[in-house]
């Protein structure tokens, strides 16, 4: 497997990406996957892990930094713009169609967390995508409005919208609008504010477990009102008859979002749970990633019509589908 640093244009913004190419011989162009990162993540973290593991199983894979984040261009920094994020996926598909090693008729999308929601929206509107899969699906708009577990007090989001409005007014006056911090200072604060889910996110992004210097620790305030008016699942009915797979952790507090997306599907769709796993466990813990990658390999092998197969020595797992 070879990793190459590449870049391409997404509606006028340069996107930085890593292209992973299998090291085994091929009789012709290969199937390919675009792999998107979680909110605040970068391509060197969990999306890069999945891209590498899927390349080891015979797929050309592309892990990219979203516009305004990581090594990609775009101002302001830390902007979470749902429409922009969907466009980044489509631009990645366009880029892959220019690669000689890629079969442009066998391209799939794989989104992790926030990119799970965005990849569903991108697939609905782009018929070049043959199949879509997600890992721990999240719609950032729902998560900000309703909370990770779907039970957030509406006053919380109203307060965020108030802050976003003040920031826009400050910017119009030439003042510093500031930014929205995404993480508290300590793990204890993270647990107090966001429960176990908040603690797990802090542990991954803010400690040696998964921290990366370019991973976003803040969002531009204008992200909030853009998220307020978006629904990442609106295009799910347009995905059928193309197949859709969602993989969630059995303990994930966010799983309700995957269930909602699944209920909107009009074509072949499966919800698949990984026993014992929480949301963030599927970012980097191999006891949970390995069965997820095996399921993804089987799914895309069938959906994209390729002879890709699990890497030698990988274990077989049979988690039950989520019903």
C-alpha positions in Angstrom: 0.0 0.0 0.0 1.3 3.4 -1.0 0.2 6.8 0.4 0.6 9.9 -1.8 -0.1 13.5 -0.9 -2.4 15.1 -3.5 -4.6 18.2 -3.8 -7.5 19.2 -6.0 -10.1 22.0 -6.4 -13.5 22.1 -4.7 -15.4 25.1 -5.9 -12.4 27.3 -5.8 -10.8 26.0 -2.6 -7.7 23.8 -2.6 -8.4 20.5 -0.9 -5.5 18.6 0.7 -5.7 14.8 0.6 -3.9 11.5 0.9 -4.4 8.9 -1.9 -3.9 5.3 -0.8 -3.1 2.8 -3.5 -3.0 -1.0 -3.0 0.4 -2.6 -3.4 -0.9 -5.7 -5.1 -1.0 -6.0 -8.9 -4.3 -5.2 -10.7 -5.5 -6.3 -14.1 -7.0 -2.9 -14.7 -8.4 0.2 -12.9 -9.6 -0.4 -9.4 -12.7 0.6 -7.5 -12.2 3.6 -5.2 -13.6 5.1 -2.0 -13.7 8.7 -0.8 -13.3 8.7 3.0 -14.4 11.7 5.0 -13.4 12.6 8.6 -15.5 13.4 11.7 -16.3 17.0 12.7 -13.1 18.8 13.9 -11.0 15.8 12.6 -8.3 15.7 9.9 -7.2 13.1 7.3 -4.3 11.9 9.6 -6.8 10.6 12.2 -9.6 8.1 11.9 -10.5 8.7 8.2 -6.8 8.0 7.3 -7.0 4.8 9.3 -10.1 3.5 7.4 -8.6 4.7 4.1 -5.4 2.7 4.8 -7.2 -0.4 5.9 -9.5 -0.4 2.9 -6.6 0.1 0.5 -5.0 -3.0 2.1 -8.2 -4.8 0.9 -7.9 -3.7 -2.7 -9.5 -0.3 -3.0 -8.0 3.0 -4.0 -8.9 5.3 -1.3 -8.8 9.1 -0.8 -8.9 10.7 2.7 -9.2 14.5 2.6 -9.3 17.5 4.8 -12.6 19.5 4.6 -12.4 23.0 3.2 -11.5 25.6 5.9 -10.0 22.8 8.0 -6.7 20.8 8.3 -4.3 21.5 5.5 -7.0 22.5 3.0 -7.6 26.1 2.1 -10.5 28.4 2.9 -11.3 31.3 5.2 -12.4 31.6 7.9 -10.6 28.8 9.5 -12.7 26.3 11.4 -15.9 26.9 9.3 -18.3 24.0 9.4 -20.5 24.7 6.4 -22.7 21.6 5.6 -23.3 22.6 1.9 -19.5 23.1 1.5 -18.8 19.7 3.1 -21.1 18.0 0.7 -19.5 19.8 -2.2 -16.1 18.5 -1.0 -17.2 14.9 -1.3 -18.4 15.6 -4.9 -15.1 17.3 -5.7 -13.3 14.2 -4.4 -15.3 12.0 -6.7 -14.5 14.3 -9.6 -10.8 14.0 -8.7 -10.9 10.2 -8.6 -12.4 10.1 -12.1 -9.2 11.7 -13.4 -6.9 9.0 -11.9 -5.8 6.3 -14.3 -5.7 3.7 -11.5 -9.4 4.3 -10.7 -12.4 2.9 -12.4 -14.7 5.9 -12.5 -17.8 3.7 -12.7 -16.9 2.0 -9.4 -16.7 4.8 -6.8 -18.2 4.7 -3.3 -18.3 7.1 -0.4 -17.3 6.3 3.2 -18.1 8.8 5.9 -17.2 8.7 9.6 -19.3 10.6 12.2 -20.1 14.0 10.7 -18.9 12.9 7.3 -21.4 10.0 7.6 -24.3 12.5 7.4 -22.6 14.5 4.7 -21.7 11.4 2.6 -25.4 10.4 2.6 -26.4 13.9 1.3 -23.6 13.8 -1.3 -24.6 10.4 -2.6 -28.3 11.4 -2.9 -27.3 14.1 -5.3 -24.5 12.5 -7.2 -25.2 9.5 -9.5 -21.5 8.9 -10.1 -21.5 7.3 -6.6 -22.3 3.6 -6.7 -22.7 2.9 -3.0 -22.3 4.7 0.4 -21.4 3.5 3.8 -21.0 5.3 7.1 -19.4 4.6 10.4 -21.1 6.1 13.6 -23.4 8.3 11.5 -23.9 11.8 12.8 -25.7 14.8 11.4 -23.9 17.8 12.9 -27.0 19.9 12.4 -29.1 17.5 14.5 -26.3 17.1 17.1 -26.1 20.9 17.6 -29.8 21.4 17.6 -30.8 18.4 19.7 -27.6 17.1 21.4 -25.7 13.9 20.8 -28.4 11.9 22.5 -31.3 13.8 20.9 -32.6 15.1 24.3 -30.9 18.5 24.6 -32.8 21.4 26.2 -33.8 23.7 23.2 -32.4 26.7 25.2 -28.9 25.4 24.6 -29.1 25.9 20.9 -31.0 29.1 21.2 -28.0 30.5 23.2 -25.6 29.3 20.5 -27.7 31.1 17.9 -27.6 34.3 20.0 -23.8 34.0 20.2 -23.5 33.4 16.4 -25.7 36.5 15.8 -23.5 38.7 18.0 -20.4 37.4 16.2 -21.8 38.3 12.8 -22.6 41.8 14.1 -19.1 42.2 15.5 -17.6 41.1 12.2 -19.7 43.6 10.3 -18.4 46.4 12.6 -14.8 45.3 11.9 -14.4 43.7 15.3 -13.0 40.3 16.2 -16.0 37.9 16.1 -14.1 35.3 18.2 -14.6 31.5 17.8 -16.5 28.8 19.5 -14.3 26.5 21.6 -15.1 22.8 20.9 -13.5 21.3 24.0 -13.1 22.3 27.6 -9.8 22.4 29.4 -10.0 19.1 31.3 -11.5 15.6 31.0 -13.5 16.2 34.1 -15.1 19.3 32.6 -15.8 17.3 29.3 -17.6 14.6 31.3 -19.6 17.2 33.3 -20.7 19.0 30.1 -21.2 16.1 27.7 -21.4 12.9 29.7 -19.5 9.8 28.6 -19.8 10.9 24.9 -18.2 14.2 25.7 -15.5 12.6 27.7 -14.7 10.1 24.9 -14.4 12.9 22.4 -12.1 14.9 24.7 -9.9 11.8 25.2 -9.6 11.2 21.5 -9.0 14.7 20.3 -7.2 16.3 23.3 -4.8 13.6 24.5 -2.1 11.4 23.1 -4.7 8.8 22.1 -5.6 10.6 18.9 -4.6 14.3 19.1 -3.2 16.0 16.0 -1.8 19.5 15.7 -4.2 20.4 12.8 -7.3 18.9 14.3 -9.7 21.8 14.9 -10.3 22.8 18.5 -12.8 25.6 17.6 -15.4 26.5 15.0 -16.1 29.8 13.4 -19.3 31.2 14.9 -21.0 31.5 11.6 -21.0 27.7 11.5 -23.8 27.6 14.0 -26.5 29.4 11.9 -25.5 27.5 8.8 -25.9 24.2 10.7 -29.3 25.5 12.0 -30.8 25.4 8.6 -29.5 22.1 7.3 -30.7 18.5 7.2 -28.0 16.0 6.2 -30.7 13.3 5.7 -33.0 15.2 3.3 -31.5 13.4 0.3 -31.4 9.9 1.7 -34.6 8.9 -0.3 -32.7 9.7 -3.5 -29.9 7.2 -2.7 -32.0 4.1 -3.7 -31.7 1.9 -5.6 -28.1 2.2 -4.8 -27.1 0.4 -1.6 -26.5 2.1 1.8 -24.7 0.6 4.8 -24.5 2.2 8.3 -22.3 0.8 11.0 -22.8 2.0 14.6 -21.5 1.0 18.0 -23.9 -0.9 20.2 -23.4 1.6 23.0 -23.3 4.7 20.9 -25.5 7.5 22.2 -25.7 8.9 18.7 -27.2 5.8 17.1 -30.6 7.4 16.9 -29.4 9.5 14.0 -28.4 6.4 12.0 -31.8 4.9 12.8 -33.5 8.0 11.5 -31.5 8.0 8.3 -32.2 4.2 7.8 -35.9 4.8 8.1 -35.7 7.3 5.1 -34.0 4.8 2.8 -35.8 3.8 -0.4 -33.3 1.2 -1.6 -31.2 -1.6 -0.1 -30.1 -0.4 3.3 -28.6 -2.0 6.4 -27.9 -0.9 9.9 -25.1 -2.9 11.4 -24.0 -2.8 15.1 -20.6 -3.6 16.6 -21.1 -5.2 20.0 -19.7 -3.4 22.9 -18.6 -0.3 21.0 -19.4 3.3 21.7 -19.3 6.1 19.2 -15.6 7.1 19.5 -14.5 3.5 19.9 -15.0 3.1 16.2 -12.4 5.9 15.6 -9.3 4.0 16.6 -9.8 0.8 18.7 -8.9 -2.1 16.5 -11.1 -4.6 18.4 -14.1 -2.6 17.0 -12.5 -1.2 13.8 -11.5 -4.6 12.4 -15.1 -6.1 12.3 -16.3 -2.7 10.8 -13.7 -2.9 8.1 -14.5 -6.5 7.3 -18.2 -5.5 6.9 -17.2 -2.5 4.8 -15.1 -4.7 2.6 -17.9 -7.2 2.0 -20.3 -4.4 1.3 -18.2 -2.5 -1.2 -16.9 -5.6 -2.9 -20.5 -6.6 -3.7 -21.8 -3.1 -4.4 -18.9 -2.0 -6.6 -18.4 -5.3 -8.3 -14.8 -5.8 -7.4 -12.6 -8.8 -6.4 -11.3 -6.9 -3.4 -10.9 -9.2 -0.4 -9.8 -8.9 3.3 -6.1 -8.5 4.0 -4.3 -11.7 4.9 -4.6 -12.6 8.5 -7.7 -10.5 9.3 -10.1 -12.0 11.8 -13.6 -12.9 10.9 -16.4 -11.4 13.0 -20.2 -11.7 12.8 -21.8 -8.8 14.7 -25.6 -9.0 14.5 -27.4 -6.4 12.3 -29.2 -3.6 14.2 -33.0 -4.0 13.9 
